[in-house]
């Protein structure tokens, strides 16, 4: 099952990257419920084994591209995010003091703390996420830039969890006389 999940996230990330034109330094928001992947209610059946495989696959995707992953914690930690310290500095993000765990923060956030090189938890991204993937209806929208656009990908579920992706675009301003490229 874990290999199937890893293949699913890999394909989903590849499709998202192509459609959102992710570049080095962009923040990629990841929200994931391992409970939902298992077909259970969000927050009721965390799996560190699934989280370990997911985070490893996400980092294998992000690191060669220099994309900055931001792993969202669950609602018990107000959807704070686990990021690399360098990303927090680059984006001037506010660090908070907490250690995500499977019952409070989520298995994926807890695994991110284990697998990132120099992790810390930030309160929010100040709406700076360039794109995001939401596995299991974890509500990542608050971390994305203001104009989020749905991204349709072939992968609609990972395990039993629904997958929703989004990219962002700059705001269109200027009204009916404006010219857009």
DRENVO-92606 format. One line per 10 residues: number of its first residue (from 1); for each residue x, y, z of N, C-alpha, C, O, CB. Coordinates in steps of 0.2 Angstrom, whole numbers, plus 2048, in hexadecimal, padded with zeros to 3 digits. Glycine has a CB too. Example, Ala and Ser with C-alpha at 12.3 -4.5 7.8 and 13.67 -1.06 7.14 Angstrom:
<nodes>
1	842,7E4,827,83E,7EA,827,842,7F0,827,847,7EF,82A,839,7EA,82D; 840,7F5,823,844,7FB,824,840,800,827,843,806,828,846,7FD,81D
</nodes>
This chain:
<nodes>
1	804,7FA,800,800,800,800,804,806,800,803,80B,7FD,7FB,800,806; 80A,806,804,80E,80C,804,811,80E,7FE,812,814,7FC,813,80B,80A; 813,809,7FA,816,80A,7F3,811,80D,7EF,813,812,7EB,819,803,7F0; 80B,80B,7EF,806,80E,7EB,804,815,7ED,803,819,7E8,7FF,80A,7EC; 805,816,7F3,804,81D,7F5,809,822,7F3,808,827,7F1,803,81D,7FD; 810,81F,7F3,815,823,7F1,815,824,7EA,817,82A,7E7,81C,81F,7F3; 813,81F,7E6,812,821,7DF,80D,826,7DD,80E,82A,7D9,810,81A,7DB; 807,826,7E1,802,82A,7E0,804,832,7E2,803,836,7DE,7FC,829,7E5; 808,833,7E7,80A,839,7E9,80F,83C,7E4,80F,842,7E2,80D,83A,7F0; 813,837,7E2,818,839,7DD,815,83C,7D6,817,841,7D3,81D,833,7DB
11	810,838,7D4,80D,83A,7CE,809,840,7CF,809,845,7CA,808,834,7CB; 805,841,7D4,802,847,7D6,806,84D,7D6,804,852,7D3,7FE,846,7DC; 80C,84D,7D9,811,852,7DA,813,854,7D3,814,85A,7D1,816,850,7DE; 815,84F,7CF,817,850,7C8,812,854,7C4,814,859,7C1,819,84A,7C4; 80C,852,7C4,807,856,7C0,806,85D,7C3,805,861,7BF,800,852,7C1; 806,85D,7CA,805,864,7CD,80A,869,7CB,809,86E,7C9,804,863,7D4; 811,866,7CB,816,86A,7C9,816,86D,7C2,818,872,7C1,81D,866,7CA; 814,868,7BD,813,86A,7B6,80E,870,7B5,80F,875,7B2,812,864,7B2; 808,86F,7B9,803,874,7B8,804,87A,7BC,801,87F,7BA,7FD,871,7BA; 808,87A,7C1,809,880,7C5,80F,884,7C4,811,889,7C7,808,87E,7CC
21	814,881,7C0,81A,883,7BE,81E,885,7C4,821,88A,7C5,819,88A,7BA; 81F,880,7C9,823,881,7CF,82A,882,7CD,82D,87F,7C8,822,87B,7D3; 82D,887,7D1,834,889,7D0,838,888,7D6,835,888,7DC,835,890,7CC; 83E,888,7D6,843,888,7DC,840,88E,7E0,840,893,7DE,84A,889,7DA; 840,88C,7E7,83E,891,7EC,837,892,7ED,835,895,7F2,841,898,7EA; 832,88F,7E9,82B,88F,7EA,829,88B,7F0,82C,886,7F1,827,88D,7E3; 824,88D,7F3,821,88A,7F9,81C,885,7F6,817,887,7F3,81F,88E,7FE; 81C,87F,7F8,817,87A,7F6,814,877,7FC,817,874,801,81A,874,7F2; 80E,879,7FD,80A,877,803,807,870,802,804,86E,7FD,804,87C,804; 809,86C,808,806,865,808,802,864,80E,804,865,814,80C,860,808
31	7FC,862,80D,7F7,860,812,7F5,859,811,7F4,857,80B,7F1,865,812; 7F5,855,816,7F4,84E,815,7F2,84B,81C,7F4,84C,821,7FA,84A,813; 7EC,847,81B,7EA,843,821,7EB,83B,81F,7E8,839,81A,7E2,844,822; 7EF,838,823,7F1,831,822,7EA,82D,824,7E9,828,822,7F7,82F,826; 7E7,830,829,7E0,82C,82A,7DC,82C,824,7D9,827,823,7DD,830,830; 7DB,831,821,7D7,831,81B,7D9,82D,815,7D6,829,812,7D6,839,818; 7E0,82C,815,7E3,828,810,7E1,820,812,7E0,81C,80D,7EB,828,810; 7E0,81F,818,7DE,818,81A,7D7,817,81A,7D4,812,81C,7E1,817,822; 7D3,81D,818,7CC,81C,818,7C8,81E,81E,7C2,81C,81F,7CA,815,816; 7CC,821,823,7C9,822,82A,7C8,82A,82A,7CA,82E,826,7CE,820,82F
41	7C4,82C,82F,7C3,833,830,7C9,837,832,7CD,834,836,7BD,834,836; 7CA,83D,82F,7D0,841,830,7D1,841,838,7CD,842,83C,7CF,848,82D; 7D8,840,839,7DA,841,840,7D9,83B,845,7DA,83B,84B,7D7,846,843; 7D6,835,842,7D5,82F,846,7D9,829,846,7D9,825,84A,7CE,82D,845; 7DD,829,840,7E1,823,83F,7E8,825,83C,7EA,822,837,7DD,81E,83B; 7EC,829,83F,7F2,82B,83C,7F7,825,83B,7F7,820,83F,7F6,830,841; 7FA,825,836,7FF,820,834,806,823,833,807,827,82E,7FD,81C,82E; 80B,822,837,812,824,836,815,821,830,819,824,82D,816,823,83D; 813,81A,82F,816,817,829,814,81A,823,818,81B,81E,814,80F,829; 80E,81C,822,80C,81F,81C,80F,826,81B,811,828,816,804,820,81C
51	80F,82A,821,812,830,821,819,830,81F,81C,834,81C,811,833,828; 81D,82B,822,824,82B,820,825,82A,819,829,82D,816,827,824,824; 821,826,816,822,825,80E,820,82B,80A,823,82D,806,81E,81F,80C; 81A,82E,80C,818,834,809,81D,83A,809,81F,83D,804,812,836,80C; 820,83B,80F,824,841,810,82B,83F,80C,82E,844,809,826,842,818; 82D,839,80D,833,837,809,832,838,801,837,83B,7FE,835,830,80A; 82C,837,7FF,82B,838,7F8,82A,83F,7F6,82D,841,7F1,825,834,7F6; 827,843,7FA,826,84A,7F9,82D,84D,7F9,82F,852,7F5,822,84D,7FF; 832,84C,7FE,838,84F,7FE,83C,84C,7F8,840,850,7F6,83C,84D,805; 83C,846,7F6,83F,844,7F0,83D,848,7EA,841,849,7E5,83E,83C,7EF
61	837,84A,7EA,834,84F,7E4,837,856,7E5,839,859,7E0,82D,84F,7E4; 837,859,7EB,838,860,7EC,840,861,7EC,842,866,7E9,835,862,7F3; 844,85D,7EF,84B,85F,7F0,84E,860,7E9,852,865,7E9,84E,859,7F4; 84E,85C,7E4,852,85D,7DE,84F,863,7DB,853,866,7D7,851,857,7DA; 849,865,7DC,846,86B,7D9,847,872,7DD,845,877,7DB,83F,86A,7D7; 84A,871,7E3,84A,876,7E8,844,87A,7E9,844,880,7EB,84F,87C,7E5; 83E,876,7E9,838,878,7EB,837,877,7F3,83A,872,7F5,832,874,7E7; 834,87C,7F6,834,87C,7FD,82D,879,800,828,87C,7FF,835,883,800; 82E,873,802,827,870,805,825,873,80C,82A,874,810,828,868,806; 81F,874,80C,81C,876,813,817,871,815,811,871,812,819,87D,812
71	818,86D,81A,813,868,81C,80F,86A,821,811,86C,827,817,862,81F; 808,86B,820,803,86D,824,802,869,82A,801,863,829,7FD,86F,820; 801,86B,830,7FF,868,836,7F8,867,836,7F4,86B,832,802,86B,83C; 7F5,863,83A,7ED,863,83B,7EB,869,83E,7EE,86D,841,7EB,85C,83E; 7E4,869,83F,7E1,86E,842,7E2,86F,84A,7E2,875,84C,7D9,86E,842; 7E5,86A,84D,7E7,86A,854,7ED,86F,855,7EE,871,85B,7E8,863,857; 7F0,870,850,7F6,875,850,7F4,87B,84B,7F9,87E,849,7FD,871,84E; 7EE,87C,84B,7EC,882,847,7EF,882,83F,7F0,887,83D,7EE,888,84A; 7F0,87C,83D,7F2,87B,836,7F9,87F,835,7FA,881,830,7ED,87E,831; 7FD,87F,83A,804,881,839,808,87D,834,805,878,832,808,882,840
81	80E,87F,832,811,87B,82D,818,879,82F,81C,87D,833,811,87F,827; 81B,874,82D,822,872,82E,826,873,828,824,871,822,822,86A,830; 82B,877,828,82F,87A,823,836,879,825,838,878,82B,82D,881,821; 83B,87A,820,842,87A,821,843,881,824,840,886,822,846,879,81B; 848,882,829,84A,888,82C,84C,88D,826,84A,893,827,850,887,831; 84F,88B,821,851,890,81C,84B,893,818,84B,899,817,856,88C,817; 846,88F,817,840,891,814,83D,896,819,83A,89B,816,83B,88C,812; 83C,895,81F,839,899,824,83D,8A0,824,83A,8A5,824,839,896,82B; 844,8A0,824,848,8A6,823,846,8AA,81D,846,8B0,81D,84F,8A5,824; 847,8A6,817,846,8A9,811,83F,8AD,810,83F,8B2,80D,847,8A4,80B
91	83A,8AA,813,833,8AD,812,831,8B1,819,82B,8B3,819,82E,8A7,811; 836,8B1,81D,834,8B5,823,82E,8B3,827,829,8B6,829,833,8BD,822; 82E,8AC,828,828,8A9,82B,829,8A8,833,82F,8A8,835,827,8A2,828; 824,8A9,836,824,8A9,83E,824,8A2,841,81F,89E,840,81E,8AD,841; 829,8A0,844,82A,89A,847,826,899,84D,825,89E,851,831,898,849; 823,893,84F,81F,892,855,823,88C,858,826,888,855,818,890,853; 821,88B,85E,824,886,862,81F,880,863,81A,881,867,827,888,869; 820,87B,860,81C,875,860,81F,86F,85D,823,870,858,815,876,85E; 81E,869,85F,821,863,85C,81B,85F,859,817,85C,85D,825,85F,860; 819,85F,853,814,85B,850,815,854,852,81A,851,851,813,85C,848
101	80F,851,853,80F,84A,855,808,847,851,804,84A,84F,80F,848,85C; 808,840,851,802,83D,84D,7FC,83F,850,7F7,840,84C,803,836,84D; 7FB,840,856,7F4,842,859,7F3,84A,85A,7EE,84C,85B,7F4,83F,860; 7F8,84D,858,7F8,855,859,7FD,858,854,803,859,856,7F9,857,860; 7FB,859,84E,7FF,85B,849,7FF,857,843,7FF,859,83D,806,85C,84B; 7FE,850,844,7FD,84C,83E,804,848,83D,809,84A,83E,7FB,84F,838; 803,842,83A,808,83D,839,80D,840,833,813,840,834,806,837,836; 80A,844,82E,80E,846,829,813,84C,82C,819,84C,82A,80A,849,823; 810,850,830,814,856,833,819,853,837,81F,856,837,80F,85B,836; 818,84E,83B,81C,84B,840,822,848,83B,828,848,83D,819,845,844
111	821,844,836,826,842,832,82A,847,82E,830,846,82D,823,83D,82C; 827,84D,82C,82B,852,82A,830,855,82E,835,856,82D,826,858,828; 82E,855,835,833,857,83A,839,852,83A,83E,854,83C,830,857,841; 838,84C,839,83D,847,839,841,847,832,847,846,833,83A,840,839; 83E,848,82D,842,848,826,844,84E,823,849,84E,81F,83D,845,821; 842,854,825,845,85A,823,84C,85B,826,84D,858,82B,840,860,824; 850,85F,822,857,860,825,857,864,82B,85B,862,830,85B,863,81F; 854,869,82B,854,86E,831,84D,871,832,84B,877,830,859,874,830; 848,86C,834,841,86E,834,83F,873,83A,842,873,840,83D,868,835; 83A,877,839,837,87B,83E,830,87C,83C,82E,87A,837,83A,882,840
121	82C,87E,841,824,87F,840,823,886,840,825,88A,844,820,87B,846; 81F,888,83B,81D,88F,83A,816,890,83B,812,88B,839,820,892,833; 814,896,83D,80C,897,83E,808,896,837,803,893,837,80B,89D,842; 80B,89A,832,808,89A,82C,80D,89C,827,812,89E,828,801,89F,82C; 80A,89C,820,80F,89E,81B,80D,8A5,818,810,8A7,813,80E,899,815; 809,8A8,81C,807,8AF,81A,805,8AF,812,806,8B4,80E,80D,8B4,81B; 801,8AA,810,7FE,8A9,80A,803,8AA,804,803,8AD,7FF,7F9,8AF,808; 809,8A6,805,80E,8A6,800,80F,89F,7FD,814,89F,7F9,815,8A7,804; 80B,89A,7FE,80B,894,7FB,80A,895,7F3,805,898,7F1,807,88F,7FE; 80E,892,7EF,80E,893,7E8,809,88D,7E5,805,88F,7E0,814,892,7E4
131	809,888,7E8,804,882,7E6,803,87E,7EC,807,87E,7F1,807,87E,7E0; 7FF,879,7EC,7FE,874,7F1,7FA,86E,7EF,7F7,86E,7EA,7FA,878,7F7; 7FB,869,7F3,7F7,863,7F3,7F4,861,7F9,7F7,861,7FE,7FC,85D,7F0; 7EE,85F,7F9,7EA,85E,7FF,7E7,857,7FE,7E3,855,7FA,7E4,863,800; 7EA,853,802,7E8,84B,802,7E3,84A,809,7E6,84A,80E,7EE,847,802; 7DD,849,807,7D9,848,80D,7D5,84E,810,7D3,84E,816,7DC,845,812; 7D4,853,80C,7D0,859,80E,7D2,85C,814,7CF,85D,819,7C9,857,80F; 7D9,85E,814,7DC,861,81A,7DC,869,81A,7DE,86C,81E,7E3,85F,81A; 7D9,86C,814,7D8,873,814,7DE,877,814,7E0,87A,819,7D3,875,819; 7E2,877,80E,7E8,87A,80E,7E8,881,80B,7ED,885,80B,7ED,876,809
141	7E2,883,809,7E1,88A,805,7E3,890,809,7E6,895,806,7DA,88B,804; 7E3,890,810,7E5,896,813,7ED,897,812,7EF,89D,814,7E4,894,81B; 7F1,892,810,7F8,894,80F,7FA,896,808,800,897,807,7FC,88D,811; 7F5,895,803,7F7,897,7FC,7F6,89E,7FB,7F3,8A2,7FF,7F2,893,7F8; 7F9,8A1,7F6,7F8,8A8,7F3,7F1,8A9,7F2,7ED,8A4,7F1,7FD,8A9,7ED; 7EF,8AF,7F2,7E8,8B1,7F1,7E4,8AE,7EC,7DE,8AD,7EC,7E7,8B8,7F1; 7E7,8AD,7E6,7E3,8AB,7E0,7E5,8A4,7DF,7EA,8A2,7DB,7E4,8AF,7DA; 7E1,89F,7E2,7E3,898,7E1,7DE,895,7DB,7D9,897,7DA,7E1,894,7E8; 7E1,891,7D7,7DE,88E,7D2,7DE,886,7D2,7E4,884,7D3,7E1,890,7CB; 7D9,883,7D2,7D9,87C,7D2,7DD,879,7CC,7DD,87B,7C7,7D2,879,7D2
151	7E1,873,7CE,7E5,870,7C9,7E2,869,7C9,7E1,865,7CE,7EC,86F,7CB; 7E0,867,7C3,7DD,860,7C2,7E3,85B,7C0,7E6,85D,7BB,7D8,860,7BC; 7E3,856,7C4,7E8,851,7C3,7E5,84A,7C2,7DF,849,7C4,7ED,851,7C9; 7E8,845,7BF,7E5,83F,7BE,7E4,83B,7C5,7DF,837,7C5,7EA,83B,7BA; 7E9,83C,7CA,7E8,839,7D0,7E2,83C,7D4,7E3,842,7D6,7EF,839,7D4; 7DD,839,7D5,7D7,83C,7D9,7D7,83A,7E0,7D4,83D,7E5,7D1,83A,7D6; 7DB,834,7E2,7DB,831,7E9,7E2,82F,7EA,7E5,82C,7E5,7D6,82C,7EA; 7E4,82F,7F0,7EA,82C,7F2,7E8,827,7F8,7E5,82A,7FD,7F0,831,7F4; 7E8,821,7F7,7E5,81C,7FC,7DD,81E,7FB,7DB,81E,7F6,7E7,81E,803; 7DA,81F,801,7D3,821,800,7D2,829,801,7CC,82B,802,7CF,81D,806
161	7D7,82D,801,7D6,834,802,7D6,837,7FC,7D9,836,7F7,7DC,836,806; 7D1,83C,7FB,7D0,840,7F6,7D6,845,7F5,7D9,847,7FA,7CA,845,7F6; 7D8,846,7EF,7DE,84B,7ED,7DC,851,7EA,7D8,850,7E4,7E4,847,7E9; 7DD,857,7EC,7DC,85D,7E9,7E2,861,7E8,7E6,862,7ED,7D6,861,7ED; 7E4,864,7E3,7EA,868,7E2,7E8,86F,7DF,7E2,870,7DD,7EE,864,7DC; 7EC,873,7E1,7EB,87A,7DF,7F2,87D,7DD,7F7,87C,7E0,7E7,87E,7E4; 7F1,882,7D9,7F7,887,7D7,7F4,88E,7D8,7EE,88F,7D9,7FA,886,7D0; 7F9,892,7D8,7F7,899,7D9,7F9,89D,7D3,7FD,89B,7CF,7FA,89C,7DF; 7F6,8A3,7D2,7F8,8A8,7CC,7F8,8AF,7CF,7F4,8B0,7D4,7F3,8A7,7C6; 7FB,8B3,7CC,7FB,8BA,7CE,7F4,8BD,7CD,7F0,8BB,7C9,800,8BF,7CA
171	7F2,8C2,7D1,7EB,8C5,7D0,7EB,8C9,7CA,7F0,8CC,7C7,7EA,8CA,7D6; 7E5,8C9,7C7,7E4,8CD,7C1,7E1,8D4,7C3,7DC,8D4,7C7,7DF,8C9,7BC; 7E4,8D9,7C2,7E2,8E0,7C4,7E1,8E4,7BE,7E4,8E3,7B9,7E7,8E3,7CA; 7DE,8EA,7BF,7DD,8EF,7BA,7D7,8EF,7B6,7D6,8F4,7B3,7E2,8EE,7B5; 7D2,8EB,7B7,7CC,8EB,7B4,7CC,8EA,7AD,7D0,8E7,7AA,7C9,8F2,7B5; 7C6,8EC,7A9,7C5,8EA,7A2,7CA,8EE,79D,7CA,8EC,797,7BE,8EC,7A0; 7CD,8F3,79F,7D2,8F6,79B,7D9,8F3,79B,7DE,8F4,798,7D2,8FD,79C; 7DA,8EF,7A0,7E1,8EC,7A2,7E2,8E7,79C,7DE,8E4,799,7E1,8E8,7A8; 7E9,8E6,79B,7EB,8E1,796,7EF,8DC,79A,7F4,8DD,79E,7F0,8E4,790; 7ED,8D5,799,7F1,8D0,79C,7F5,8CC,797,7F2,8CB,792,7EC,8CC,7A0
181	7FA,8C9,79A,7FE,8C5,795,7FC,8BE,796,7FE,8B9,792,806,8C5,797
</nodes>
